Amino acid sequence: MAVEKGSRAPDFALSDERGEQVSLSSLRGKRVVLFFYSKAGTSG
């Protein structure tokens, strides 16, 4: 999925270090850092 520069990140959920689901929307109002990297194996 492509996210355009300057747009809001879509809501998603991932497992934390304890195996519990955490969604981006559940963190609303808190400071969150999202790191996006280029596809593995590319020069980016």
mmCIF file as Biopython writes it, N, C-alpha, C and O atoms, coordinates in Angstrom:
data_model
#
loop_
_atom_site.group_PDB
_atom_site.id
_atom_site.type_symbol
_atom_site.label_atom_id
_atom_site.label_alt_id
_atom_site.label_comp_id
_atom_site.label_asym_id
_atom_site.label_entity_id
_atom_site.label_seq_id
_atom_site.pdbx_PDB_ins_code
_atom_site.Cartn_x
_atom_site.Cartn_y
_atom_site.Cartn_z
_atom_site.occupancy
_atom_site.B_iso_or_equiv
_atom_site.auth_seq_id
_atom_site.auth_asym_id
_atom_site.pdbx_PDB_model_num
ATOM 1   N N  . MET A ? 1  ? 0.844  -1.168  0.000  1.0 0.0 1  A 1 
ATOM 2   C CA . MET A ? 1  ? 0.000  0.000   0.000  1.0 0.0 1  A 1 
ATOM 3   C C  . MET A ? 1  ? 0.894  1.237   0.000  1.0 0.0 1  A 1 
ATOM 4   O O  . MET A ? 1  ? 1.831  1.329   0.793  1.0 0.0 1  A 1 
ATOM 5   N N  . ALA A ? 2  ? 0.615  2.151   -0.855 1.0 0.0 2  A 1 
ATOM 6   C CA . ALA A ? 2  ? 1.388  3.391   -0.920 1.0 0.0 2  A 1 
ATOM 7   C C  . ALA A ? 2  ? 0.689  4.468   -0.089 1.0 0.0 2  A 1 
ATOM 8   O O  . ALA A ? 2  ? -0.533 4.606   -0.137 1.0 0.0 2  A 1 
ATOM 9   N N  . VAL A ? 3  ? 1.468  5.221   0.664  1.0 0.0 3  A 1 
ATOM 10  C CA . VAL A ? 3  ? 0.957  6.340   1.442  1.0 0.0 3  A 1 
ATOM 11  C C  . VAL A ? 3  ? 1.615  7.592   0.888  1.0 0.0 3  A 1 
ATOM 12  O O  . VAL A ? 3  ? 2.841  7.696   0.837  1.0 0.0 3  A 1 
ATOM 13  N N  . GLU A ? 4  ? 0.792  8.532   0.479  1.0 0.0 4  A 1 
ATOM 14  C CA . GLU A ? 4  ? 1.332  9.750   -0.119 1.0 0.0 4  A 1 
ATOM 15  C C  . GLU A ? 4  ? 1.927  10.661  0.937  1.0 0.0 4  A 1 
ATOM 16  O O  . GLU A ? 4  ? 1.426  10.746  2.058  1.0 0.0 4  A 1 
ATOM 17  N N  . LYS A ? 5  ? 2.995  11.337  0.566  1.0 0.0 5  A 1 
ATOM 18  C CA . LYS A ? 5  ? 3.670  12.274  1.460  1.0 0.0 5  A 1 
ATOM 19  C C  . LYS A ? 5  ? 2.684  13.315  1.960  1.0 0.0 5  A 1 
ATOM 20  O O  . LYS A ? 5  ? 1.931  13.898  1.180  1.0 0.0 5  A 1 
ATOM 21  N N  . GLY A ? 6  ? 2.695  13.542  3.265  1.0 0.0 6  A 1 
ATOM 22  C CA . GLY A ? 6  ? 1.814  14.537  3.863  1.0 0.0 6  A 1 
ATOM 23  C C  . GLY A ? 6  ? 0.447  14.018  4.245  1.0 0.0 6  A 1 
ATOM 24  O O  . GLY A ? 6  ? -0.319 14.729  4.895  1.0 0.0 6  A 1 
ATOM 25  N N  . SER A ? 7  ? 0.117  12.786  3.856  1.0 0.0 7  A 1 
ATOM 26  C CA . SER A ? 7  ? -1.197 12.249  4.201  1.0 0.0 7  A 1 
ATOM 27  C C  . SER A ? 7  ? -1.137 11.532  5.550  1.0 0.0 7  A 1 
ATOM 28  O O  . SER A ? 7  ? -0.057 11.204  6.040  1.0 0.0 7  A 1 
ATOM 29  N N  . ARG A ? 8  ? -2.284 11.297  6.133  1.0 0.0 8  A 1 
ATOM 30  C CA . ARG A ? 8  ? -2.352 10.575  7.397  1.0 0.0 8  A 1 
ATOM 31  C C  . ARG A ? 8  ? -2.138 9.090   7.153  1.0 0.0 8  A 1 
ATOM 32  O O  . ARG A ? 8  ? -2.569 8.540   6.139  1.0 0.0 8  A 1 
ATOM 33  N N  . ALA A ? 9  ? -1.474 8.462   8.086  1.0 0.0 9  A 1 
ATOM 34  C CA . ALA A ? 9  ? -1.260 7.013   7.984  1.0 0.0 9  A 1 
ATOM 35  C C  . ALA A ? 9  ? -2.594 6.302   8.207  1.0 0.0 9  A 1 
ATOM 36  O O  . ALA A ? 9  ? -3.372 6.710   9.069  1.0 0.0 9  A 1 
ATOM 37  N N  . PRO A ? 10 ? -2.864 5.256   7.448  1.0 0.0 10 A 1 
ATOM 38  C CA . PRO A ? 10 ? -4.097 4.499   7.661  1.0 0.0 10 A 1 
ATOM 39  C C  . PRO A ? 10 ? -4.017 3.727   8.980  1.0 0.0 10 A 1 
ATOM 40  O O  . PRO A ? 10 ? -2.925 3.400   9.446  1.0 0.0 10 A 1 
ATOM 41  N N  . ASP A ? 11 ? -5.155 3.443   9.569  1.0 0.0 11 A 1 
ATOM 42  C CA . ASP A ? 11 ? -5.167 2.660   10.799 1.0 0.0 11 A 1 
ATOM 43  C C  . ASP A ? 11 ? -4.702 1.240   10.489 1.0 0.0 11 A 1 
ATOM 44  O O  . ASP A ? 11 ? -5.056 0.673   9.456  1.0 0.0 11 A 1 
ATOM 45  N N  . PHE A ? 12 ? -3.921 0.683   11.379 1.0 0.0 12 A 1 
ATOM 46  C CA . PHE A ? 12 ? -3.465 -0.694  11.246 1.0 0.0 12 A 1 
ATOM 47  C C  . PHE A ? 12 ? -3.195 -1.238  12.633 1.0 0.0 12 A 1 
ATOM 48  O O  . PHE A ? 12 ? -3.091 -0.477  13.595 1.0 0.0 12 A 1 
ATOM 49  N N  . ALA A ? 13 ? -3.083 -2.548  12.739 1.0 0.0 13 A 1 
ATOM 50  C CA . ALA A ? 13 ? -2.811 -3.195  14.023 1.0 0.0 13 A 1 
ATOM 51  C C  . ALA A ? 13 ? -1.658 -4.168  13.863 1.0 0.0 13 A 1 
ATOM 52  O O  . ALA A ? 13 ? -1.535 -4.850  12.845 1.0 0.0 13 A 1 
ATOM 53  N N  . LEU A ? 14 ? -0.815 -4.219  14.885 1.0 0.0 14 A 1 
ATOM 54  C CA . LEU A ? 14 ? 0.331  -5.133  14.925 1.0 0.0 14 A 1 
ATOM 55  C C  . LEU A ? 14 ? 0.448  -5.704  16.327 1.0 0.0 14 A 1 
ATOM 56  O O  . LEU A ? 14 ? -0.125 -5.167  17.275 1.0 0.0 14 A 1 
ATOM 57  N N  . SER A ? 15 ? 1.186  -6.786  16.454 1.0 0.0 15 A 1 
ATOM 58  C CA . SER A ? 15 ? 1.435  -7.379  17.762 1.0 0.0 15 A 1 
ATOM 59  C C  . SER A ? 15 ? 2.621  -6.683  18.426 1.0 0.0 15 A 1 
ATOM 60  O O  . SER A ? 15 ? 3.628  -6.403  17.777 1.0 0.0 15 A 1 
ATOM 61  N N  . ASP A ? 16 ? 2.494  -6.407  19.725 1.0 0.0 16 A 1 
ATOM 62  C CA . ASP A ? 16 ? 3.609  -5.825  20.462 1.0 0.0 16 A 1 
ATOM 63  C C  . ASP A ? 16 ? 4.522  -6.942  20.983 1.0 0.0 16 A 1 
ATOM 64  O O  . ASP A ? 16 ? 4.341  -8.110  20.641 1.0 0.0 16 A 1 
ATOM 65  N N  . GLU A ? 17 ? 5.493  -6.573  21.803 1.0 0.0 17 A 1 
ATOM 66  C CA . GLU A ? 17 ? 6.472  -7.549  22.288 1.0 0.0 17 A 1 
ATOM 67  C C  . GLU A ? 17 ? 5.856  -8.623  23.187 1.0 0.0 17 A 1 
ATOM 68  O O  . GLU A ? 17 ? 6.470  -9.665  23.420 1.0 0.0 17 A 1 
ATOM 69  N N  . ARG A ? 18 ? 4.639  -8.371  23.692 1.0 0.0 18 A 1 
ATOM 70  C CA . ARG A ? 18 ? 3.946  -9.368  24.522 1.0 0.0 18 A 1 
ATOM 71  C C  . ARG A ? 18 ? 2.952  -10.188 23.713 1.0 0.0 18 A 1 
ATOM 72  O O  . ARG A ? 18 ? 2.281  -11.069 24.252 1.0 0.0 18 A 1 
ATOM 73  N N  . GLY A ? 19 ? 2.857  -9.894  22.411 1.0 0.0 19 A 1 
ATOM 74  C CA . GLY A ? 19 ? 1.916  -10.607 21.546 1.0 0.0 19 A 1 
ATOM 75  C C  . GLY A ? 19 ? 0.520  -10.014 21.546 1.0 0.0 19 A 1 
ATOM 76  O O  . GLY A ? 19 ? -0.398 -10.596 20.968 1.0 0.0 19 A 1 
ATOM 77  N N  . GLU A ? 20 ? 0.342  -8.853  22.192 1.0 0.0 20 A 1 
ATOM 78  C CA . GLU A ? 20 ? -0.958 -8.195  22.238 1.0 0.0 20 A 1 
ATOM 79  C C  . GLU A ? 20 ? -1.122 -7.261  21.054 1.0 0.0 20 A 1 
ATOM 80  O O  . GLU A ? 20 ? -0.171 -6.601  20.635 1.0 0.0 20 A 1 
ATOM 81  N N  . GLN A ? 21 ? -2.330 -7.207  20.518 1.0 0.0 21 A 1 
ATOM 82  C CA . GLN A ? 21 ? -2.608 -6.353  19.373 1.0 0.0 21 A 1 
ATOM 83  C C  . GLN A ? 21 ? -2.663 -4.887  19.800 1.0 0.0 21 A 1 
ATOM 84  O O  . GLN A ? 21 ? -3.294 -4.542  20.799 1.0 0.0 21 A 1 
ATOM 85  N N  . VAL A ? 22 ? -1.994 -4.033  19.030 1.0 0.0 22 A 1 
ATOM 86  C CA . VAL A ? 22 ? -2.012 -2.582  19.245 1.0 0.0 22 A 1 
ATOM 87  C C  . VAL A ? 22 ? -2.338 -1.944  17.907 1.0 0.0 22 A 1 
ATOM 88  O O  . VAL A ? 22 ? -1.692 -2.231  16.899 1.0 0.0 22 A 1 
ATOM 89  N N  . SER A ? 23 ? -3.339 -1.078  17.901 1.0 0.0 23 A 1 
ATOM 90  C CA . SER A ? 23 ? -3.698 -0.389  16.657 1.0 0.0 23 A 1 
ATOM 91  C C  . SER A ? 23 ? -3.237 1.056   16.721 1.0 0.0 23 A 1 
ATOM 92  O O  . SER A ? 23 ? -3.093 1.631   17.800 1.0 0.0 23 A 1 
ATOM 93  N N  . LEU A ? 24 ? -3.011 1.624   15.572 1.0 0.0 24 A 1 
ATOM 94  C CA . LEU A ? 24 ? -2.603 3.029   15.512 1.0 0.0 24 A 1 
ATOM 95  C C  . LEU A ? 24 ? -3.690 3.904   16.119 1.0 0.0 24 A 1 
ATOM 96  O O  . LEU A ? 24 ? -3.382 4.868   16.822 1.0 0.0 24 A 1 
ATOM 97  N N  . SER A ? 25 ? -4.949 3.589   15.863 1.0 0.0 25 A 1 
ATOM 98  C CA . SER A ? 25 ? -6.039 4.408   16.404 1.0 0.0 25 A 1 
ATOM 99  C C  . SER A ? 25 ? -6.099 4.352   17.929 1.0 0.0 25 A 1 
ATOM 100 O O  . SER A ? 25 ? -6.573 5.302   18.551 1.0 0.0 25 A 1 
ATOM 101 N N  . SER A ? 26 ? -5.633 3.268   18.546 1.0 0.0 26 A 1 
ATOM 102 C CA . SER A ? 26 ? -5.643 3.170   20.007 1.0 0.0 26 A 1 
ATOM 103 C C  . SER A ? 26 ? -4.592 4.080   20.645 1.0 0.0 26 A 1 
ATOM 104 O O  . SER A ? 26 ? -4.624 4.316   21.853 1.0 0.0 26 A 1 
ATOM 105 N N  . LEU A ? 27 ? -3.674 4.583   19.843 1.0 0.0 27 A 1 
ATOM 106 C CA . LEU A ? 27 ? -2.617 5.457   20.335 1.0 0.0 27 A 1 
ATOM 107 C C  . LEU A ? 27 ? -2.917 6.934   20.088 1.0 0.0 27 A 1 
ATOM 108 O O  . LEU A ? 27 ? -2.076 7.794   20.348 1.0 0.0 27 A 1 
ATOM 109 N N  . ARG A ? 28 ? -4.107 7.223   19.591 1.0 0.0 28 A 1 
ATOM 110 C CA . ARG A ? 28 ? -4.489 8.608   19.289 1.0 0.0 28 A 1 
ATOM 111 C C  . ARG A ? 28 ? -4.315 9.480   20.527 1.0 0.0 28 A 1 
ATOM 112 O O  . ARG A ? 28 ? -4.738 9.108   21.622 1.0 0.0 28 A 1 
ATOM 113 N N  . GLY A ? 29 ? -3.693 10.636  20.348 1.0 0.0 29 A 1 
ATOM 114 C CA . GLY A ? 29 ? -3.452 11.566  21.437 1.0 0.0 29 A 1 
ATOM 115 C C  . GLY A ? 29 ? -2.112 11.354  22.123 1.0 0.0 29 A 1 
ATOM 116 O O  . GLY A ? 29 ? -1.707 12.155  22.965 1.0 0.0 29 A 1 
ATOM 117 N N  . LYS A ? 30 ? -1.416 10.264  21.759 1.0 0.0 30 A 1 
ATOM 118 C CA . LYS A ? 30 ? -0.091 9.984   22.316 1.0 0.0 30 A 1 
ATOM 119 C C  . LYS A ? 30 ? 0.949  10.263  21.243 1.0 0.0 30 A 1 
ATOM 120 O O  . LYS A ? 30 ? 0.628  10.298  20.055 1.0 0.0 30 A 1 
ATOM 121 N N  . ARG A ? 31 ? 2.183  10.462  21.655 1.0 0.0 31 A 1 
ATOM 122 C CA . ARG A ? 31 ? 3.258  10.656  20.682 1.0 0.0 31 A 1 
ATOM 123 C C  . ARG A ? 31 ? 3.634  9.304   20.089 1.0 0.0 31 A 1 
ATOM 124 O O  . ARG A ? 31 ? 3.891  8.341   20.811 1.0 0.0 31 A 1 
ATOM 125 N N  . VAL A ? 32 ? 3.661  9.251   18.769 1.0 0.0 32 A 1 
ATOM 126 C CA . VAL A ? 32 ? 3.965  8.015   18.051 1.0 0.0 32 A 1 
ATOM 127 C C  . VAL A ? 32 ? 4.958  8.332   16.941 1.0 0.0 32 A 1 
ATOM 128 O O  . VAL A ? 32 ? 4.802  9.324   16.230 1.0 0.0 32 A 1 
ATOM 129 N N  . VAL A ? 33 ? 5.957  7.508   16.794 1.0 0.0 33 A 1 
ATOM 130 C CA . VAL A ? 33 ? 6.900  7.641   15.691 1.0 0.0 33 A 1 
ATOM 131 C C  . VAL A ? 33 ? 6.703  6.449   14.771 1.0 0.0 33 A 1 
ATOM 132 O O  . VAL A ? 33 ? 6.816  5.301   15.201 1.0 0.0 33 A 1 
ATOM 133 N N  . LEU A ? 34 ? 6.410  6.722   13.505 1.0 0.0 34 A 1 
ATOM 134 C CA . LEU A ? 34 ? 6.297  5.666   12.500 1.0 0.0 34 A 1 
ATOM 135 C C  . LEU A ? 34 ? 7.499  5.767   11.592 1.0 0.0 34 A 1 
ATOM 136 O O  . LEU A ? 34 ? 7.861  6.851   11.135 1.0 0.0 34 A 1 
ATOM 137 N N  . PHE A ? 35 ? 8.109  4.644   11.338 1.0 0.0 35 A 1 
ATOM 138 C CA . PHE A ? 35 ? 9.268  4.618   10.467 1.0 0.0 35 A 1 
ATOM 139 C C  . PHE A ? 35 ? 8.928  3.762   9.265  1.0 0.0 35 A 1 
ATOM 140 O O  . PHE A ? 35 ? 8.613  2.581   9.410  1.0 0.0 35 A 1 
ATOM 141 N N  . PHE A ? 36 ? 8.987  4.340   8.092  1.0 0.0 36 A 1 
ATOM 142 C CA . PHE A ? 36 ? 8.719  3.627   6.855  1.0 0.0 36 A 1 
ATOM 143 C C  . PHE A ? 36 ? 10.031 3.474   6.112  1.0 0.0 36 A 1 
ATOM 144 O O  . PHE A ? 36 ? 10.799 4.431   6.009  1.0 0.0 36 A 1 
ATOM 145 N N  . TYR A ? 37 ? 10.296 2.311   5.605  1.0 0.0 37 A 1 
ATOM 146 C CA . TYR A ? 37 ? 11.523 2.102   4.846  1.0 0.0 37 A 1 
ATOM 147 C C  . TYR A ? 37 ? 11.175 1.486   3.494  1.0 0.0 37 A 1 
ATOM 148 O O  . TYR A ? 37 ? 10.100 0.919   3.296  1.0 0.0 37 A 1 
ATOM 149 N N  . SER A ? 38 ? 12.107 1.617   2.594  1.0 0.0 38 A 1 
ATOM 150 C CA . SER A ? 38 ? 11.865 1.107   1.235  1.0 0.0 38 A 1 
ATOM 151 C C  . SER A ? 38 ? 11.844 -0.420  1.235  1.0 0.0 38 A 1 
ATOM 152 O O  . SER A ? 38 ? 12.278 -1.063  2.191  1.0 0.0 38 A 1 
ATOM 153 N N  . LYS A ? 39 ? 11.349 -0.964  0.182  1.0 0.0 39 A 1 
ATOM 154 C CA . LYS A ? 39 ? 11.262 -2.408  0.041  1.0 0.0 39 A 1 
ATOM 155 C C  . LYS A ? 39 ? 12.638 -3.064  0.209  1.0 0.0 39 A 1 
ATOM 156 O O  . LYS A ? 39 ? 13.632 -2.574  -0.328 1.0 0.0 39 A 1 
ATOM 157 N N  . ALA A ? 40 ? 12.689 -4.151  0.940  1.0 0.0 40 A 1 
ATOM 158 C CA . ALA A ? 40 ? 13.954 -4.860  1.183  1.0 0.0 40 A 1 
ATOM 159 C C  . ALA A ? 40 ? 14.622 -5.221  -0.142 1.0 0.0 40 A 1 
ATOM 160 O O  . ALA A ? 40 ? 13.964 -5.617  -1.104 1.0 0.0 40 A 1 
ATOM 161 N N  . GLY A ? 41 ? 15.933 -5.076  -0.163 1.0 0.0 41 A 1 
ATOM 162 C CA . GLY A ? 41 ? 16.693 -5.456  -1.343 1.0 0.0 41 A 1 
ATOM 163 C C  . GLY A ? 41 ? 16.784 -4.377  -2.404 1.0 0.0 41 A 1 
ATOM 164 O O  . GLY A ? 41 ? 17.320 -4.614  -3.486 1.0 0.0 41 A 1 
ATOM 165 N N  . THR A ? 42 ? 16.258 -3.175  -2.103 1.0 0.0 42 A 1 
ATOM 166 C CA . THR A ? 42 ? 16.351 -2.095  -3.078 1.0 0.0 42 A 1 
ATOM 167 C C  . THR A ? 42 ? 17.436 -1.105  -2.637 1.0 0.0 42 A 1 
ATOM 168 O O  . THR A ? 42 ? 17.911 -1.161  -1.502 1.0 0.0 42 A 1 
ATOM 169 N N  . SER A ? 43 ? 17.812 -0.227  -3.514 1.0 0.0 43 A 1 
ATOM 170 C CA . SER A ? 43 ? 18.881 0.713   -3.200 1.0 0.0 43 A 1 
ATOM 171 C C  . SER A ? 43 ? 18.401 1.868   -2.322 1.0 0.0 43 A 1 
ATOM 172 O O  . SER A ? 43 ? 19.222 2.643   -1.832 1.0 0.0 43 A 1 
ATOM 173 N N  . GLY A ? 44 ? 17.093 1.997   -2.114 1.0 0.0 44 A 1 
ATOM 174 C CA . GLY A ? 44 ? 16.547 3.106   -1.342 1.0 0.0 44 A 1 
ATOM 175 C C  . GLY A ? 44 ? 16.858 2.972   0.086  1.0 0.0 44 A 1 
ATOM 176 O O  . GLY A ? 44 ? 16.471 3.825   0.885  1.0 0.0 44 A 1 
#
